[in-house]
Amino acid sequence: MPDERRPSRDDEIGQRITAARIAKGITQASLADALGVGPTVMSKIEAGKRRLDGFELAVLAEALGTTSRALLGMTSRTSGLAAAARIGAGNINPALGWARELLELDGIADELGLDGRAAPRRLDHPTPRTKSGASELAREVLASTSAGIGGITDLIRLVERDFGIDVAVEPLGNGPAGVLVQHADDIALVVLNGDDHAARRRFTLAHELGHWLLGDSTPLVVDTDLGGNTDIERRANHFAIELLLPEDAVRGVFNSSADVVCGVVDGLVHFGVSRDAFVNRLSALRLVDQAQATTVLDKQVKTLFLHAGRQADYTAWVGNTPTRRLPSRIERRLINAYSNGRIGIGLLSQAFGESPVDLATRLEADGITVNITLDHSALSHI
């Protein structure tokens, strides 16, 4: 009687590995060498009789020229990004590449059953898709936080904590200021350009948060020019300005300063925005006239800080923030999985962009070690 047993998950993974190996034109023995196991173990893996951990899966995917998600039989979250990349303005490929890597790593963690799945959130009521609706939405966000009208100190923390949006910072050179990647309702990821000025990154993040909360629901939003003239871009800009520069707070900071230049510098330090953004906000609120605005805009920013006697604040305003950052949720998720022996240092080093040896040394110095010992030659479960 024929065996009608349905293929198990391990059987299916083994079959995909075999198919990928044959398509790649390499032998089972060569693949075993790449994984660091013997031929017998490799044979069991392909036969579905020996499970893989996350590290081994990543090694095999690299050797076979595919992805871990493909070997797991998972639909790619990023399948729509390739078409968007072809029509996007600017050099967006590095941003999209990093977004794909992060989504890939997060998807592997999902498949391994790790805690901390993505859970992006919007407000629980519709928002008018107008400029005034965007400003009203920003005021509602401010009112719901401890920042109130005084301004938001840690915008990344607010975006990740209150709205479940993952925020990554990656040096992108002349690439976009920011990329917002959305996948249905189960993922929202912002990649900011780490080569940008800290104030520009801050505005970009507020702008991308506006896209998300306003329901600009295209799978991919690429911002190369935050001064765009489309209705969608104008709405996101209005949201960002109102969120970062609430009117009452701007009036309070500016009006308490000794003169216009001091008021501008005090505003830059207090709100962490660019000189142009703050002066434009002052003009819109009629706190400065055209001549005053022009005078400030014609000076070097460093000269403004010198005039105000706040030279020591200039370096902090320019930004000492890291130019590379993993989303807090993904970083926490991967480190917990590593310390509990669920993934190996190889997969973790892919996320951190460090060599396995250097990363393991740094983590050990921080008190992060593997709590159990993995015997890859005898491992029978994930």
C-alpha positions in Angstrom: 0.0 0.0 0.0 1.5 3.4 -1.0 2.6 5.8 1.8 0.0 8.6 1.8 1.6 10.4 4.7 1.5 14.2 4.0 4.9 15.8 3.7 5.9 17.5 7.0 7.4 21.0 7.2 10.8 19.4 7.4 10.1 17.3 4.3 9.1 20.4 2.4 12.2 22.4 3.5 14.4 19.4 2.5 12.8 19.2 -0.9 13.4 23.0 -1.5 17.0 22.6 -0.5 17.5 19.7 -2.8 15.8 21.6 -5.7 17.9 24.7 -5.1 21.1 22.7 -4.8 20.4 20.9 -8.1 19.5 24.2 -9.8 22.7 25.7 -8.5 24.7 22.7 -9.9 26.5 21.8 -6.7 26.8 18.4 -5.0 25.3 17.4 -1.7 28.9 16.9 -0.4 29.8 20.5 -1.3 26.7 21.9 0.4 27.6 19.8 3.5 31.0 21.4 3.5 29.5 24.9 3.3 27.3 24.1 6.3 30.1 22.5 8.2 28.4 19.1 8.6 29.1 15.6 7.4 27.4 14.0 4.3 25.1 11.9 6.5 23.7 14.9 8.2 23.2 16.7 4.9 21.4 13.7 3.5 19.1 13.7 6.6 18.4 17.4 6.1 17.4 17.0 2.5 15.3 13.9 3.4 13.4 16.0 6.1 14.7 13.9 8.9 16.9 16.6 10.6 15.7 20.1 11.4 17.6 23.3 10.9 18.1 26.2 13.3 18.0 29.8 12.1 21.8 30.1 11.6 22.0 27.0 9.5 19.1 28.1 7.4 20.9 31.4 6.7 24.1 29.6 5.8 22.3 27.3 3.4 20.4 30.2 1.8 23.6 32.1 1.1 25.4 29.0 -0.3 22.4 28.3 -2.6 22.0 31.9 -3.7 18.5 32.2 -2.3 16.8 33.5 0.9 15.8 31.8 4.1 12.2 32.7 3.5 12.3 31.0 0.1 13.7 27.8 1.7 10.9 28.0 4.4 8.3 28.3 1.6 7.2 31.7 2.8 5.7 34.4 0.5 8.1 37.3 0.2 6.9 40.4 2.0 9.0 42.5 -0.3 7.9 41.2 -3.7 6.4 44.5 -4.7 9.5 46.5 -3.9 11.3 45.6 -7.1 8.8 47.2 -9.4 8.7 50.3 -7.2 12.5 50.6 -7.3 12.5 50.7 -11.0 10.3 53.8 -11.1 11.5 55.6 -8.1 13.5 58.9 -8.3 17.1 59.0 -7.0 19.4 56.2 -5.9 17.0 54.2 -3.8 18.5 50.7 -4.2 20.6 50.8 -1.0 17.5 51.9 1.0 15.4 49.1 -0.5 18.2 46.6 -0.1 18.4 47.3 3.6 14.6 47.3 4.0 14.5 43.9 2.4 17.2 42.5 4.7 15.3 43.7 7.8 12.0 42.3 6.6 13.8 39.0 5.7 15.3 38.8 9.2 12.0 39.6 10.9 10.2 37.1 8.7 12.7 34.4 9.8 12.0 35.3 13.4 8.3 34.9 12.7 8.8 31.5 11.2 10.9 30.4 14.1 8.1 31.4 16.4 10.1 34.1 18.2 8.3 36.6 20.4 7.9 40.2 19.3 6.1 40.2 16.0 5.5 43.5 14.3 2.2 45.3 15.3 2.0 48.7 13.6 -0.9 50.8 14.8 -2.9 53.8 13.4 -5.5 55.8 15.3 -8.9 54.2 15.6 -10.8 56.7 13.6 -10.6 58.1 10.0 -8.7 61.2 9.3 -9.7 63.9 6.8 -7.2 63.8 4.0 -6.7 67.5 3.9 -3.9 69.9 5.0 -6.0 71.0 7.9 -6.9 67.4 8.7 -3.2 66.6 8.8 -2.4 69.4 11.2 -5.4 68.4 13.4 -4.0 64.8 13.4 -0.6 66.0 14.6 -2.2 68.0 17.4 -4.1 64.8 18.4 -0.8 62.8 18.5 0.8 65.5 20.6 -2.1 65.5 23.0 -1.9 61.7 23.4 1.8 61.8 24.5 3.6 63.2 27.5 5.3 65.7 25.2 2.2 67.8 24.9 2.7 71.2 23.4 6.3 71.4 24.7 7.6 69.3 21.8 8.8 65.7 21.3 12.2 65.0 22.6 12.7 61.4 21.4 10.8 61.1 18.2 12.1 57.6 17.3 10.9 56.3 20.6 7.5 57.7 20.1 7.1 56.3 16.6 8.3 52.8 17.7 6.5 52.7 21.1 3.2 54.4 20.3 2.6 53.3 16.7 4.6 50.1 16.3 6.6 51.5 13.3 10.1 50.1 13.0 12.7 52.8 12.5 16.1 52.0 10.9 18.9 54.4 10.1 21.4 53.5 7.4 24.0 55.6 5.5 22.5 56.1 2.0 24.7 58.7 0.5 22.8 60.6 -2.1 19.9 58.3 -1.8 16.4 59.3 -0.5 15.8 61.1 2.8 13.5 58.3 3.9 11.6 55.2 2.7 8.4 54.0 4.3 7.7 50.3 3.5 4.2 49.0 4.3 2.9 45.4 4.0 -0.8 45.1 4.5 -1.4 45.9 8.2 1.3 43.7 9.6 4.5 45.7 8.9 5.5 49.4 8.8 9.2 50.1 8.4 10.9 53.5 8.0 14.5 53.6 6.7 16.2 57.0 7.3 19.3 58.2 5.6 22.1 58.2 8.2 24.2 60.5 6.0 21.6 63.3 6.5 21.8 66.1 9.1 20.2 65.0 12.4 17.5 67.7 11.9 16.6 66.5 8.5 16.3 62.9 9.7 14.0 64.1 12.4 11.8 65.9 10.0 11.8 63.0 7.6 10.7 60.6 10.3 7.8 63.0 11.3 6.9 63.2 7.6 6.9 59.4 7.2 4.8 59.0 10.4 2.3 61.4 8.7 2.1 59.1 5.6 1.4 56.2 7.8 -1.3 57.8 10.0 -2.9 59.6 7.1 -3.4 56.2 5.4 -1.2 56.9 2.4 -1.4 53.2 1.8 0.9 52.5 -1.2 3.2 49.6 -0.4 6.3 51.9 -0.7 6.7 55.6 -0.1 10.0 57.1 -1.3 10.8 60.7 -0.2 13.7 62.2 -2.1 12.3 65.7 -1.8 10.3 66.5 1.3 9.1 69.7 -0.3 7.1 67.8 -2.9 4.1 69.5 -4.5 1.7 66.6 -4.6 -1.3 66.6 -2.2 0.1 63.6 -0.4 3.5 65.2 0.2 1.9 68.5 1.3 -0.3 66.7 3.8 2.7 64.8 5.2 4.6 68.1 5.5 1.8 69.8 7.3 1.6 66.9 9.7 5.4 67.0 10.4 5.5 70.8 10.9 2.6 70.7 13.4 4.0 67.7 15.2 7.6 69.1 15.6 6.7 72.7 15.9 3.4 73.1 17.8 2.3 76.7 17.7 2.0 77.5 21.4 5.5 76.0 22.1 7.1 77.9 19.2 5.6 81.2 20.4 6.7 80.5 24.0 10.3 79.7 23.0 10.7 82.5 20.5 9.0 85.3 22.4 11.2 84.6 25.5 14.4 85.2 23.6 16.5 88.3 23.5 16.3 89.0 19.7 15.4 87.3 16.5 18.7 85.4 16.0 18.7 84.2 19.6 15.0 83.2 19.2 15.9 81.2 16.1 18.9 79.4 17.8 16.8 78.7 20.9 14.2 77.2 18.6 16.7 75.0 16.8 18.1 73.6 20.0 14.7 73.2 21.6 12.9 71.5 18.7 15.8 69.8 16.9 14.7 71.0 13.5 16.5 72.7 10.6 17.0 76.4 10.3 14.8 76.7 7.2 12.0 74.7 8.8 12.0 76.9 11.9 12.2 80.2 10.1 9.4 79.1 7.7 7.2 78.3 10.7 8.0 81.7 12.3 7.0 83.4 9.1 3.8 81.4 8.8 2.9 82.4 12.4 3.8 86.0 11.6 6.5 86.1 14.3 9.0 87.4 11.9 8.6 89.6 8.8 10.2 88.9 5.4 13.3 91.1 6.1 14.0 89.3 9.4 13.6 85.9 7.8 15.9 86.8 5.0 18.6 88.1 7.4 18.6 84.9 9.3 18.5 82.7 6.2 21.5 84.5 4.7 23.8 83.7 7.6 25.7 80.5 8.2 24.0 78.5 10.9 27.2 78.3 12.9 27.3 82.1 12.9 23.8 82.3 14.3 24.9 80.0 17.2 28.0 82.2 17.8 25.8 85.4 17.9 23.5 83.7 20.4 26.5 82.6 22.6 25.5 79.0 22.2 28.5 77.6 20.5 28.5 74.6 22.8 25.1 73.6 21.6 26.0 73.7 17.9 27.7 70.2 17.8 24.7 68.6 19.6 22.3 70.3 17.1 24.3 69.1 14.1 23.9 65.6 15.6 26.0 63.0 17.3 23.4 60.3 16.7 24.5 57.0 15.2 24.4 56.9 11.4 23.4 53.3 11.6 20.6 51.9 13.7 18.5 48.7 13.9 14.8 49.0 14.8 14.6 48.5 18.5 12.0 45.7 18.2 14.1 43.7 15.7 17.3 44.2 17.6 15.7 43.1 20.8 14.1 40.2 19.1 17.3 38.9 17.5 19.5 39.4 20.6 17.0 37.5 22.7 16.9 34.7 20.2 20.7 34.6 20.1 21.1 34.5 23.9 18.5 31.7 24.1 20.3 29.7 21.4 17.5 30.0 18.8 19.7 31.7 16.1 23.5 31.7 15.6 25.9 34.6 15.6 26.0 34.5 11.8 22.4 35.6 11.4 22.9 38.2 14.1 26.1 39.6 12.4 24.1 40.0 9.2 21.7 42.3 11.0 24.4 44.3 12.8 26.8 44.5 9.9 29.7 43.3 12.0 31.9 40.3 11.7 30.7 37.3 13.8 33.9 37.4 16.0 33.7 41.2 16.6 30.0 41.0 17.4 30.3 38.1 19.7 33.1 39.8 21.6 31.1 43.1 21.9 28.0 41.3 23.1 29.9 39.3 25.6 31.4 42.5 27.0 27.8 43.7 27.4 26.9 40.6 29.3 25.1 39.0 26.4 26.0 35.3 25.9 24.4 32.2 24.6 22.6 30.5 27.5 22.7 27.0 25.9 25.2 25.2 23.8 24.0 24.2 20.3 25.4 20.9 18.9 24.7 21.3 15.2 25.7 17.8 14.4 23.1 16.4 16.7 20.4 19.1 16.7 17.0 17.6 16.1 14.7 20.6 16.6 14.7 24.3 16.3 
